[in-house]
Amino acid sequence: MTAPSPQGMAQISFDKITRTYPPRGVVGVRDLKLTIRAGELLALVGPSGGGKSTTLRLIAGLDQPDSGTLRMGASIVNGRKPVPPFNRGVAMVFQDAAMYPHMTVRRNLTFVLRQHSVSHDTISPAIHDIAALVGVTDVLDRRPGELSGGQAQRAALARALVVQPKVLLLDEPLSNLDAPLRQRLRQEIRDLQKRLRITTVHVTHDQEEALAIGDRVAVMRNGQIEQIGTPREIYVQPCKRFVATFFGDPPINLLRGQLLNDQDGARFDNGQGLTINLLKERNPHLPSVPVDVVLGIRPHDATPADGFPAPPDIWPRLSIAIEHREWLGDRVLLRGRTSDGQRFDVQTGMRQRVPEESTILIAINPEAIHLFAADDEGIRLPSRHEASA
């Protein structure tokens, strides 16, 4: 199977697309603006009901938007006469393999090719090529019920790819598999996508999977895009508190406090002895009056201060009461609380000996903090390494 030419790859553009479902008017997507670049693998991630599967169905033509414009390549595919699913050059792989159970894998592939009017002489070579590419040559003559979970999903992927689609839609295809197999198959999907350069949209609820598989990641909530960017951008510079809390295992620590910006400089103060300097002088991009904020720091960006070389004026200290200790193989997760009862977790090396029910000082990396507005929107504010930008 050869990769499509750049002219054959499809860019997908959503322009203020809205889709609601009667009778209660449940919102699938609302005013969705999204561009999926030709030849990229975009991971769509977010909580249940966020609009991920609706987005896939709109691309496939299984749903039609109530308003807005949906383009694939240069063509508008919705409107008075929507382009039917069969003519969109789209293939889908679902959570379960969804193959005809009474047919062998070979017959399933043959059936799809005949539906696409592929000539009889080219069916067998096409099946041979895609089976070798996806790794199902040895199970072509088995029925779906005789396959393992990994074999079934590879066969479903082969069925989708054998017709050489312009767009590949993956709707949580790995969610029913065990963890080691998920990791192996997500790498195989990524390798295949790089080789074939098919525009691919991969829907998942697994934040680790989204970061591992996507060229870019789009975070959806309530039918809208919260943030879109590279995996590094999503993790290192989350634009909202929601995005910061959605990614990371263990999750990010959140501390409430105030942002002060006066003649003594810009700084965060939680009122419990933790002060983090953002700038030595007042920052013109920040409010000049005290503002309630939420500071985020990931567990791996904090460390027990005992024996830690950086002084407190560089890596600020925070007192934590350790409640539980979890061994995670090569690391230890210390679960604790601040003096005012806020949860705070620290991830450290397995050789770090910190007893449960003890109170310790934690050193916080000031270059790794995130600042968010304290309101429900939780927009990101300039932190130390961004304040002068």
N, C-alpha and C positions, 0 to 999 in steps of 0.2 A: 504494500500500500504506500503510495507516494504522498508527500505533503502537498497541500494545495498551493498554488501560486499566490502571491500577495493580492492579486486582483480577485482571487476566488475566496478569500477570507472575508468574513462578515463583521463589520462594526455594528453594534446595536445601541440605539439611542432612545431613551425615554425622555419625553419632554412634557412635563406636568401631567403625567398619567395618573388618573384616579380610577379605582375599581372598588365598588361596594357590592355587597351581597344582600339581596332581599331575603325575608321580609323585614328584618330588623335593621337593615342598613349597616351591617357589619363592614368595617373598612378593611379592604385587603391592602391597598396602597393608596396614598393620598398625595397628589401633586408631586409625584416621583420624578426627579430629574437624575438621570444616570446614563453614563456612556461606558459601554464595555468595548474596549479596544479590540480591533481585529487581531486575532491570533493570540490573545492573552488568556490566562486562566484566572478568572475572578472568583474568589471565595465569598459567598454570601452567608453571613453569620448573624445570629441574634436570637433573642428568646422566642418561644413558641407564640404564634400569632403576630409576629413582627412584619410579615409580608413577604417572606422569602419564597415560599412555594407559589404564592400568587404571581410573583415576578416571573418565575419559570413558566407558569401556565400562560401568561400573557405573551412571552416570547414564542412559545410553542404554538400559540393560536388556539389553545384549549379554552381560554377565557378571552373576552374582548373588553377593552377599557370603556368606561363611561365617558371619559373625556381625555383630551391630550393626544399627542402624536407619538407613534412608535415606528421607528425606522430600523430596517435591517439593510445594511449597505446604503445605497442611495434611494431605496424604495420605501414608501410608507406602506405598512402592512395592515394597518387598521383603517377604519373609515366606513363609507357606505357599502363597499364591497371588500371586506377583509380577505387578505390572502389566506386560503385554507391551510391547515396544518401540514397537509401532505406536500404542499408546494413551497414550503419555507426553507427546505434544506436543513431541517432540525431533527436531531435524534435525542431520545431521553433514556436514562437509566434510573430506575426507581430504587426505593429502600429494599424491596424484595426483587428477585430476578424477573418475575412476571413473564416467564416464557410458557409456551404451550406445553402442558405437562405430558401429553400423550406423544409428543414428538421428541426425537433425539435433538441434540444440539445442532447437528448438521442439518436436519430438516427444518429447525427453527430459522437457521441462517438462510437456507434455500427459500423458505417461504417469504422472508422479508425481501430478498433479492428479486423474486418473481413479482412481488407487489410493485417494485420499482422498475419493472419491465426490463430487467437486465437479461441480455441474451443468454440462451441455454449454454452456449460454448464457454462463456466467461464465468459462469456461476461456480464451477468447481475450483478453478484457479483463485477466484476471489476468496472463497472460503478457506482454501489452503493458506493463502497469504495472511489473512486476518487471524486465523487460528494460531499460526506460528508467531505472529506479532504479540498476541495477547496471552499466549501460553495455554491454549486449550486443545492442542492437536490430539492429545491422548484421551480426551473425553468427548470427542465429536460424536461418537456413536452411543453415548449414554443419554438417558432421559434426565430431565431436571431433578427428579426425586432421587436420583442415584449420585448426585453431586454434593460435595461439601459446600459450606457457605462461600469459601473463597473461590472455588471452581464455578459456582453458580453466578457469582458477580462478574467473574472474568468472561463467562459465556454471554451474560447480558451486555457487557461492554463490547464484546465481539459483534453481537447482533446490531448494536447501535453504530459501530464504526464501519461495518462491512459495506454500507451504502455510501460511504465517503461524504458525510454531512458537512455543511459549512459551520454549523453550530452544534455543540454537544452540551446537553443539559443533564446534570447529575443531581438527583434529589435524594440526599442523605444515603448514598449507596453503601456506605460502610457501617452504618449505625447498628446493624444486627450482628456484626462480627466481633470476635474477641480482640483484645487490645493488640497483641503481637501481629495478628493478621491485618488489623486496620492499619497499623504503621507500615507494614510491607506493601499493602495494596495502594495506600495513598502515594507512596514513592513511585510505584509502577504507573499510576495514573499520571503523575507529574512528568515522569520520563516519556510516556506516550504522547502527552500533550506537547512537550518540547519538540519531539521528533516530528509529529504530524502538523503542528501549528494550527490546530482547529480552535476557533473561538469557543471557550469552555466556561460554563457557569456551574460552580460546585456549591450546592446548598448544604450547610451543616449547622448543627447546634453546638458542635464541639469547638471551643475556641482554640485549643491546641492544634486541631486538624486544620482549621482555617489558616492559622499562621504558617503551618508547615507546607501547605499545598498551594497557596495562592501567590500569583505574581503580585496581585493587589487584593486587599480585603475590603469588603463593604459591610459595615455594621448597620443592621436594620433594627428599628424599633417603631411600633405603632404605624407601620406602613410607610416610613420614611427612612432616608439614609442619615444616620447620625455622623458617620465619618467614613471616608474612603481613602486608602493610601497603601503603601507597601506594608508588609508585616512589621518591619522595624518602626515605621512611622506610627502605626496603630499602637504598638506596645510602648514605645519610648515617649511619644508625644500625643497622648490621647486628648482629643479636643473637648471632651466633657467627662464629668465624673462617672457617668454611666459606662462609658467606654473603658475607663480605667478599671472599674470594678468588674466588668465582664471578662476581661482578660487577666490571666495570671492565676497560677495554682501553686501555692496558697495565694488567696486574694490579697490585694493591696490593703495596707493599713490606712485608715482615715482618722485624722485628728482634727477636732474643731478648735478654732482659735481666732485671732484677729490679725489682719494685715495692717501694720503701722507704716506710715510713710511721712516722716517729718525731718527736722534738721539733723536728727541722729542717724538717718538713713532709712532704707526700706527693709522691713524685717517681719517675720512671723513670730507671734507670741501666743502660746496656748494657755497662759495664766497659771501653769503648773510647773514653772521652772524651765520650760523649753523655749529658747529663743534661737531663731535661725536667721542670720543676716543674709539679705538678698542683695543689697548694695550698700556701700558705705555712705552714700549720699542719697538724697531724695530722688525718686524715680518719677520723671514727668509723665510717664505712661500709666502710673498707678494713682488711685484716689489719694487726696491729701488728708482725708479724715479716716479714722479707724473703721475698718470694714470686716464684718464676719466672713470668714473663709474656712475652707476645709483643706488640710494638707494631706497629701497622699505620699506614702513611702512604701515601697515593696519590701517584703520580708528579707530578701537577699541583699538589700541595700542598707541594712542595719546589722550591727554586730555587738556581742557583749564587749563592754569597754575595758574589762579587766585585762591589762597587758597590751591593750591596743595602742599603737604608737602615736596616732594623730591627737594633738591636744584638743581640749574641749572648745576652744575658741574657733577651731577649724571644723571639727566633727562634733556638733553639739551632743550633749548627753540627756538621756531621759530615763527616769526610774520606772522599772517594770516589775510587777509582781507575777512570777511565773506560776501558772496553774497546772499546766500539763506539758509533757515532753513526748514527742512522737518521733520514733526512729524511722527514717525513710531510706534505709540502705546506706548510701554514701553521704547522707546529710541528716541533720536533726532539726525538727521544727519545734521551737519553743513558743507555746501559746500563753499569753499573759494579758495583764491589764495595767493601764496607767493609774495614777493615784486618784483620778476622778472617774474611774470605772470604764474608760474607753478600751475596746479590744486592741491588742497590739501583738503581732506575731513576728518572730525573728527566725530566720533560717540560717543555720551555721553548720560547720563541719562536724563530722561524726566524732572527732576527738575532743570536741568542746564538752566539758563536764559541768553542767549546770543542773543542780538538783531541783526537783519540783518543790512548790511551796516555798520558794526563796525569792528575795527581791534583789534585782541586779540593775546596774546602769547599762544602758544601751547607747552606743555611738551611732549617730545617723549621718549618712553621706549627704552633705548639703547639695552636691551636684546632681543628685538623683531624685530630688523632691518634685512633687507636682502640687500646684495650687489651683483650687477650684472655688468658684463662687459658692456661698453656702445656701443659695436658694435651690428650688427644685430643678432648675435648668442645669446648674452646676457647670457653667462654662469655665474653660481653663483660663487661668491668669498667668502673666509672666512670672517665671520662677527665676532662681539665681542666675542660671546660665542663659536665660532668655531676656532678662530685665533690661539689658542695655541694647537689645536689638531694635 
